[in-house]
Amino acid sequence: MEGDWPGTVVIIEFPDLGAIRAWYASAAYQSILELRTDNIPGDVIVVDGVGPDYHPRMTAAKLRDALLSDVR
């Protein structure tokens, strides 16, 4: 509702916090981390506790619809 939103959201699901921490620290991700940080402005946000009925695709669609309704 306030500030500028760049219009891009990437949502990745992991089974638990340990899995995301292992992925982030992995040699594979660390080897490409600079490609992301040097070329894509953004923040990484980790959210713990979404329920089994959470659907990232639906959340992304709602965010996209909200952004587009502001543009119209």
Jmol script that loads the backbone (N, CA, C; Angstrom):
load data "model"
ATOM      1  N   MET A   1       0.809  -1.188   0.000  1.00  0.00           N
ATOM      2  CA  MET A   1       0.000   0.000   0.000  1.00  0.00           C
ATOM      3  C   MET A   1       0.858   1.259   0.000  1.00  0.00           C
ATOM      4  N   GLU A   2       2.108   1.102   0.398  1.00  0.00           N
ATOM      5  CA  GLU A   2       3.003   2.254   0.413  1.00  0.00           C
ATOM      6  C   GLU A   2       4.326   1.859  -0.224  1.00  0.00           C
ATOM      7  N   GLY A   3       4.977   2.827  -0.813  1.00  0.00           N
ATOM      8  CA  GLY A   3       6.290   2.574  -1.400  1.00  0.00           C
ATOM      9  C   GLY A   3       6.189   2.001  -2.800  1.00  0.00           C
ATOM     10  N   ASP A   4       7.321   1.709  -3.368  1.00  0.00           N
ATOM     11  CA  ASP A   4       7.399   1.165  -4.729  1.00  0.00           C
ATOM     12  C   ASP A   4       7.632  -0.334  -4.681  1.00  0.00           C
ATOM     13  N   TRP A   5       6.893  -1.045  -5.472  1.00  0.00           N
ATOM     14  CA  TRP A   5       7.057  -2.490  -5.589  1.00  0.00           C
ATOM     15  C   TRP A   5       7.589  -2.763  -6.985  1.00  0.00           C
ATOM     16  N   PRO A   6       8.690  -3.503  -7.116  1.00  0.00           N
ATOM     17  CA  PRO A   6       9.274  -3.709  -8.433  1.00  0.00           C
ATOM     18  C   PRO A   6       8.423  -4.591  -9.345  1.00  0.00           C
ATOM     19  N   GLY A   7       7.441  -5.294  -8.785  1.00  0.00           N
ATOM     20  CA  GLY A   7       6.561  -6.095  -9.617  1.00  0.00           C
ATOM     21  C   GLY A   7       6.990  -7.524  -9.824  1.00  0.00           C
ATOM     22  N   THR A   8       8.040  -7.966  -9.178  1.00  0.00           N
ATOM     23  CA  THR A   8       8.506  -9.331  -9.343  1.00  0.00           C
ATOM     24  C   THR A   8       8.507 -10.040  -8.001  1.00  0.00           C
ATOM     25  N   VAL A   9       7.923 -11.226  -7.973  1.00  0.00           N
ATOM     26  CA  VAL A   9       7.916 -12.048  -6.771  1.00  0.00           C
ATOM     27  C   VAL A   9       8.283 -13.460  -7.188  1.00  0.00           C
ATOM     28  N   VAL A  10       9.220 -14.048  -6.492  1.00  0.00           N
ATOM     29  CA  VAL A  10       9.578 -15.441  -6.701  1.00  0.00           C
ATOM     30  C   VAL A  10       9.305 -16.163  -5.397  1.00  0.00           C
ATOM     31  N   ILE A  11       8.479 -17.191  -5.450  1.00  0.00           N
ATOM     32  CA  ILE A  11       8.141 -17.957  -4.259  1.00  0.00           C
ATOM     33  C   ILE A  11       8.646 -19.377  -4.463  1.00  0.00           C
ATOM     34  N   ILE A  12       9.460 -19.839  -3.528  1.00  0.00           N
ATOM     35  CA  ILE A  12      10.008 -21.192  -3.587  1.00  0.00           C
ATOM     36  C   ILE A  12       9.600 -21.906  -2.312  1.00  0.00           C
ATOM     37  N   GLU A  13       9.078 -23.099  -2.455  1.00  0.00           N
ATOM     38  CA  GLU A  13       8.633 -23.870  -1.297  1.00  0.00           C
ATOM     39  C   GLU A  13       9.716 -24.868  -0.875  1.00  0.00           C
ATOM     40  N   PHE A  14       9.935 -24.955   0.421  1.00  0.00           N
ATOM     41  CA  PHE A  14      10.851 -25.921   1.017  1.00  0.00           C
ATOM     42  C   PHE A  14      10.111 -26.643   2.128  1.00  0.00           C
ATOM     43  N   PRO A  15      10.492 -27.871   2.419  1.00  0.00           N
ATOM     44  CA  PRO A  15       9.777 -28.620   3.454  1.00  0.00           C
ATOM     45  C   PRO A  15       9.944 -28.056   4.865  1.00  0.00           C
ATOM     46  N   ASP A  16      11.067 -27.370   5.123  1.00  0.00           N
ATOM     47  CA  ASP A  16      11.300 -26.810   6.457  1.00  0.00           C
ATOM     48  C   ASP A  16      12.463 -25.831   6.403  1.00  0.00           C
ATOM     49  N   LEU A  17      12.702 -25.149   7.521  1.00  0.00           N
ATOM     50  CA  LEU A  17      13.785 -24.156   7.569  1.00  0.00           C
ATOM     51  C   LEU A  17      15.155 -24.783   7.334  1.00  0.00           C
ATOM     52  N   GLY A  18      15.360 -25.985   7.847  1.00  0.00           N
ATOM     53  CA  GLY A  18      16.642 -26.656   7.637  1.00  0.00           C
ATOM     54  C   GLY A  18      16.935 -26.871   6.167  1.00  0.00           C
ATOM     55  N   ALA A  19      15.899 -27.210   5.408  1.00  0.00           N
ATOM     56  CA  ALA A  19      16.076 -27.447   3.975  1.00  0.00           C
ATOM     57  C   ALA A  19      16.447 -26.168   3.235  1.00  0.00           C
ATOM     58  N   ILE A  20      15.817 -25.054   3.591  1.00  0.00           N
ATOM     59  CA  ILE A  20      16.148 -23.801   2.899  1.00  0.00           C
ATOM     60  C   ILE A  20      17.556 -23.338   3.286  1.00  0.00           C
ATOM     61  N   ARG A  21      17.906 -23.520   4.532  1.00  0.00           N
ATOM     62  CA  ARG A  21      19.267 -23.131   4.951  1.00  0.00           C
ATOM     63  C   ARG A  21      20.313 -23.997   4.250  1.00  0.00           C
ATOM     64  N   ALA A  22      20.031 -25.284   4.098  1.00  0.00           N
ATOM     65  CA  ALA A  22      20.961 -26.173   3.390  1.00  0.00           C
ATOM     66  C   ALA A  22      21.068 -25.781   1.920  1.00  0.00           C
ATOM     67  N   TRP A  23      19.933 -25.452   1.301  1.00  0.00           N
ATOM     68  CA  TRP A  23      19.946 -25.020  -0.097  1.00  0.00           C
ATOM     69  C   TRP A  23      20.749 -23.736  -0.254  1.00  0.00           C
ATOM     70  N   TYR A  24      20.489 -22.763   0.612  1.00  0.00           N
ATOM     71  CA  TYR A  24      21.172 -21.474   0.504  1.00  0.00           C
ATOM     72  C   TYR A  24      22.680 -21.627   0.687  1.00  0.00           C
ATOM     73  N   ALA A  25      23.095 -22.488   1.595  1.00  0.00           N
ATOM     74  CA  ALA A  25      24.517 -22.686   1.873  1.00  0.00           C
ATOM     75  C   ALA A  25      25.183 -23.652   0.905  1.00  0.00           C
ATOM     76  N   SER A  26      24.397 -24.300   0.046  1.00  0.00           N
ATOM     77  CA  SER A  26      24.958 -25.319  -0.841  1.00  0.00           C
ATOM     78  C   SER A  26      25.980 -24.722  -1.805  1.00  0.00           C
ATOM     79  N   ALA A  27      26.926 -25.537  -2.183  1.00  0.00           N
ATOM     80  CA  ALA A  27      27.947 -25.103  -3.146  1.00  0.00           C
ATOM     81  C   ALA A  27      27.296 -24.710  -4.470  1.00  0.00           C
ATOM     82  N   ALA A  28      26.253 -25.425  -4.871  1.00  0.00           N
ATOM     83  CA  ALA A  28      25.576 -25.127  -6.144  1.00  0.00           C
ATOM     84  C   ALA A  28      24.976 -23.722  -6.126  1.00  0.00           C
ATOM     85  N   TYR A  29      24.246 -23.366  -5.063  1.00  0.00           N
ATOM     86  CA  TYR A  29      23.639 -22.035  -5.008  1.00  0.00           C
ATOM     87  C   TYR A  29      24.697 -20.961  -4.784  1.00  0.00           C
ATOM     88  N   GLN A  30      25.634 -21.220  -3.924  1.00  0.00           N
ATOM     89  CA  GLN A  30      26.673 -20.225  -3.666  1.00  0.00           C
ATOM     90  C   GLN A  30      27.468 -19.913  -4.926  1.00  0.00           C
ATOM     91  N   SER A  31      27.600 -20.902  -5.824  1.00  0.00           N
ATOM     92  CA  SER A  31      28.356 -20.665  -7.060  1.00  0.00           C
ATOM     93  C   SER A  31      27.628 -19.731  -8.019  1.00  0.00           C
ATOM     94  N   ILE A  32      26.300 -19.585  -7.886  1.00  0.00           N
ATOM     95  CA  ILE A  32      25.550 -18.682  -8.762  1.00  0.00           C
ATOM     96  C   ILE A  32      24.987 -17.466  -8.024  1.00  0.00           C
ATOM     97  N   LEU A  33      25.224 -17.379  -6.729  1.00  0.00           N
ATOM     98  CA  LEU A  33      24.662 -16.295  -5.924  1.00  0.00           C
ATOM     99  C   LEU A  33      25.014 -14.915  -6.482  1.00  0.00           C
ATOM    100  N   GLU A  34      26.250 -14.724  -6.907  1.00  0.00           N
ATOM    101  CA  GLU A  34      26.640 -13.422  -7.450  1.00  0.00           C
ATOM    102  C   GLU A  34      25.875 -13.075  -8.714  1.00  0.00           C
ATOM    103  N   LEU A  35      25.509 -14.074  -9.505  1.00  0.00           N
ATOM    104  CA  LEU A  35      24.704 -13.797 -10.700  1.00  0.00           C
ATOM    105  C   LEU A  35      23.375 -13.161 -10.298  1.00  0.00           C
ATOM    106  N   ARG A  36      22.769 -13.664  -9.225  1.00  0.00           N
ATOM    107  CA  ARG A  36      21.508 -13.097  -8.760  1.00  0.00           C
ATOM    108  C   ARG A  36      21.716 -11.723  -8.142  1.00  0.00           C
ATOM    109  N   THR A  37      22.647 -11.623  -7.212  1.00  0.00           N
ATOM    110  CA  THR A  37      22.814 -10.358  -6.484  1.00  0.00           C
ATOM    111  C   THR A  37      23.374  -9.238  -7.360  1.00  0.00           C
ATOM    112  N   ASP A  38      24.148  -9.587  -8.373  1.00  0.00           N
ATOM    113  CA  ASP A  38      24.706  -8.555  -9.258  1.00  0.00           C
ATOM    114  C   ASP A  38      23.727  -8.121 -10.350  1.00  0.00           C
ATOM    115  N   ASN A  39      22.703  -8.925 -10.615  1.00  0.00           N
ATOM    116  CA  ASN A  39      21.828  -8.650 -11.750  1.00  0.00           C
ATOM    117  C   ASN A  39      20.352  -8.480 -11.413  1.00  0.00           C
ATOM    118  N   ILE A  40      19.952  -8.884 -10.224  1.00  0.00           N
ATOM    119  CA  ILE A  40      18.543  -8.796  -9.848  1.00  0.00           C
ATOM    120  C   ILE A  40      18.446  -8.135  -8.481  1.00  0.00           C
ATOM    121  N   PRO A  41      17.920  -6.909  -8.436  1.00  0.00           N
ATOM    122  CA  PRO A  41      17.751  -6.284  -7.125  1.00  0.00           C
ATOM    123  C   PRO A  41      16.622  -6.989  -6.375  1.00  0.00           C
ATOM    124  N   GLY A  42      16.802  -7.209  -5.107  1.00  0.00           N
ATOM    125  CA  GLY A  42      15.735  -7.834  -4.344  1.00  0.00           C
ATOM    126  C   GLY A  42      16.216  -8.349  -3.015  1.00  0.00           C
ATOM    127  N   ASP A  43      15.272  -8.827  -2.267  1.00  0.00           N
ATOM    128  CA  ASP A  43      15.529  -9.366  -0.943  1.00  0.00           C
ATOM    129  C   ASP A  43      15.096 -10.822  -0.900  1.00  0.00           C
ATOM    130  N   VAL A  44      15.720 -11.564  -0.026  1.00  0.00           N
ATOM    131  CA  VAL A  44      15.309 -12.939   0.237  1.00  0.00           C
ATOM    132  C   VAL A  44      14.591 -12.928   1.576  1.00  0.00           C
ATOM    133  N   ILE A  45      13.380 -13.415   1.578  1.00  0.00           N
ATOM    134  CA  ILE A  45      12.570 -13.456   2.789  1.00  0.00           C
ATOM    135  C   ILE A  45      12.175 -14.902   3.034  1.00  0.00           C
ATOM    136  N   VAL A  46      12.413 -15.378   4.232  1.00  0.00           N
ATOM    137  CA  VAL A  46      12.047 -16.746   4.601  1.00  0.00           C
ATOM    138  C   VAL A  46      10.855 -16.662   5.540  1.00  0.00           C
ATOM    139  N   VAL A  47       9.810 -17.399   5.213  1.00  0.00           N
ATOM    140  CA  VAL A  47       8.597 -17.431   6.026  1.00  0.00           C
ATOM    141  C   VAL A  47       8.412 -18.858   6.522  1.00  0.00           C
ATOM    142  N   ASP A  48       8.341 -18.996   7.820  1.00  0.00           N
ATOM    143  CA  ASP A  48       8.138 -20.310   8.424  1.00  0.00           C
ATOM    144  C   ASP A  48       6.682 -20.462   8.833  1.00  0.00           C
ATOM    145  N   GLY A  49       6.131 -21.609   8.589  1.00  0.00           N
ATOM    146  CA  GLY A  49       4.835 -21.909   9.154  1.00  0.00           C
ATOM    147  C   GLY A  49       3.638 -21.806   8.246  1.00  0.00           C
ATOM    148  N   VAL A  50       3.809 -21.759   6.950  1.00  0.00           N
ATOM    149  CA  VAL A  50       2.625 -21.795   6.114  1.00  0.00           C
ATOM    150  C   VAL A  50       2.008 -23.179   6.208  1.00  0.00           C
ATOM    151  N   GLY A  51       0.696 -23.232   6.186  1.00  0.00           N
ATOM    152  CA  GLY A  51      -0.020 -24.488   6.378  1.00  0.00           C
ATOM    153  C   GLY A  51      -0.037 -25.359   5.142  1.00  0.00           C
ATOM    154  N   PRO A  52      -0.540 -26.559   5.290  1.00  0.00           N
ATOM    155  CA  PRO A  52      -0.565 -27.501   4.166  1.00  0.00           C
ATOM    156  C   PRO A  52      -1.482 -27.061   3.026  1.00  0.00           C
ATOM    157  N   ASP A  53      -2.402 -26.132   3.290  1.00  0.00           N
ATOM    158  CA  ASP A  53      -3.299 -25.649   2.242  1.00  0.00           C
ATOM    159  C   ASP A  53      -2.738 -24.452   1.482  1.00  0.00           C
ATOM    160  N   TYR A  54      -1.542 -24.011   1.840  1.00  0.00           N
ATOM    161  CA  TYR A  54      -0.912 -22.872   1.170  1.00  0.00           C
ATOM    162  C   TYR A  54      -0.488 -23.287  -0.238  1.00  0.00           C
ATOM    163  N   HIS A  55      -0.801 -22.450  -1.217  1.00  0.00           N
ATOM    164  CA  HIS A  55      -0.428 -22.721  -2.601  1.00  0.00           C
ATOM    165  C   HIS A  55       0.335 -21.520  -3.148  1.00  0.00           C
ATOM    166  N   PRO A  56       1.650 -21.641  -3.342  1.00  0.00           N
ATOM    167  CA  PRO A  56       2.438 -20.505  -3.807  1.00  0.00           C
ATOM    168  C   PRO A  56       1.941 -19.940  -5.127  1.00  0.00           C
ATOM    169  N   ARG A  57       1.452 -20.787  -6.005  1.00  0.00           N
ATOM    170  CA  ARG A  57       0.974 -20.301  -7.303  1.00  0.00           C
ATOM    171  C   ARG A  57      -0.230 -19.370  -7.120  1.00  0.00           C
ATOM    172  N   MET A  58      -1.127 -19.731  -6.193  1.00  0.00           N
ATOM    173  CA  MET A  58      -2.294 -18.881  -5.937  1.00  0.00           C
ATOM    174  C   MET A  58      -1.876 -17.569  -5.268  1.00  0.00           C
ATOM    175  N   THR A  59      -0.899 -17.635  -4.378  1.00  0.00           N
ATOM    176  CA  THR A  59      -0.406 -16.418  -3.729  1.00  0.00           C
ATOM    177  C   THR A  59       0.212 -15.490  -4.768  1.00  0.00           C
ATOM    178  N   ALA A  60       1.010 -16.053  -5.659  1.00  0.00           N
ATOM    179  CA  ALA A  60       1.631 -15.245  -6.715  1.00  0.00           C
ATOM    180  C   ALA A  60       0.562 -14.616  -7.605  1.00  0.00           C
ATOM    181  N   ALA A  61      -0.492 -15.364  -7.930  1.00  0.00           N
ATOM    182  CA  ALA A  61      -1.573 -14.834  -8.763  1.00  0.00           C
ATOM    183  C   ALA A  61      -2.277 -13.678  -8.057  1.00  0.00           C
ATOM    184  N   LYS A  62      -2.530 -13.809  -6.754  1.00  0.00           N
ATOM    185  CA  LYS A  62      -3.168 -12.730  -6.001  1.00  0.00           C
ATOM    186  C   LYS A  62      -2.287 -11.485  -5.969  1.00  0.00           C
ATOM    187  N   LEU A  63      -0.983 -11.668  -5.762  1.00  0.00           N
ATOM    188  CA  LEU A  63      -0.065 -10.526  -5.768  1.00  0.00           C
ATOM    189  C   LEU A  63      -0.038  -9.854  -7.133  1.00  0.00           C
ATOM    190  N   ARG A  64      -0.006 -10.669  -8.194  1.00  0.00           N
ATOM    191  CA  ARG A  64       0.011 -10.139  -9.556  1.00  0.00           C
ATOM    192  C   ARG A  64      -1.285  -9.373  -9.839  1.00  0.00           C
ATOM    193  N   ASP A  65      -2.433  -9.945  -9.443  1.00  0.00           N
ATOM    194  CA  ASP A  65      -3.721  -9.278  -9.664  1.00  0.00           C
ATOM    195  C   ASP A  65      -3.784  -7.955  -8.922  1.00  0.00           C
ATOM    196  N   ALA A  66      -3.286  -7.932  -7.686  1.00  0.00           N
ATOM    197  CA  ALA A  66      -3.295  -6.688  -6.908  1.00  0.00           C
ATOM    198  C   ALA A  66      -2.420  -5.632  -7.574  1.00  0.00           C
ATOM    199  N   LEU A  67      -1.272  -6.045  -8.068  1.00  0.00           N
ATOM    200  CA  LEU A  67      -0.380  -5.107  -8.738  1.00  0.00           C
ATOM    201  C   LEU A  67      -1.029  -4.575 -10.013  1.00  0.00           C
ATOM    202  N   LEU A  68      -1.636  -5.455 -10.789  1.00  0.00           N
ATOM    203  CA  LEU A  68      -2.272  -5.033 -12.039  1.00  0.00           C
ATOM    204  C   LEU A  68      -3.483  -4.144 -11.786  1.00  0.00           C
ATOM    205  N   SER A  69      -4.209  -4.376 -10.710  1.00  0.00           N
ATOM    206  CA  SER A  69      -5.374  -3.532 -10.430  1.00  0.00           C
ATOM    207  C   SER A  69      -4.935  -2.118 -10.078  1.00  0.00           C
ATOM    208  N   ASP A  70      -3.742  -1.963  -9.489  1.00  0.00           N
ATOM    209  CA  ASP A  70      -3.218  -0.634  -9.199  1.00  0.00           C
ATOM    210  C   ASP A  70      -2.809   0.103 -10.474  1.00  0.00           C
ATOM    211  N   VAL A  71      -2.405  -0.661 -11.487  1.00  0.00           N
ATOM    212  CA  VAL A  71      -1.943  -0.067 -12.752  1.00  0.00           C
ATOM    213  C   VAL A  71      -3.129   0.373 -13.596  1.00  0.00           C
ATOM    214  N   ARG A  72      -4.241  -0.365 -13.504  1.00  0.00           N
ATOM    215  CA  ARG A  72      -5.417  -0.079 -14.347  1.00  0.00           C
ATOM    216  C   ARG A  72      -6.049   1.174 -13.959  1.00  0.00           C
TER     217      ARG A  72
END
end "model"
wireframe off; spacefill off
backbone 0.3
color backbone group
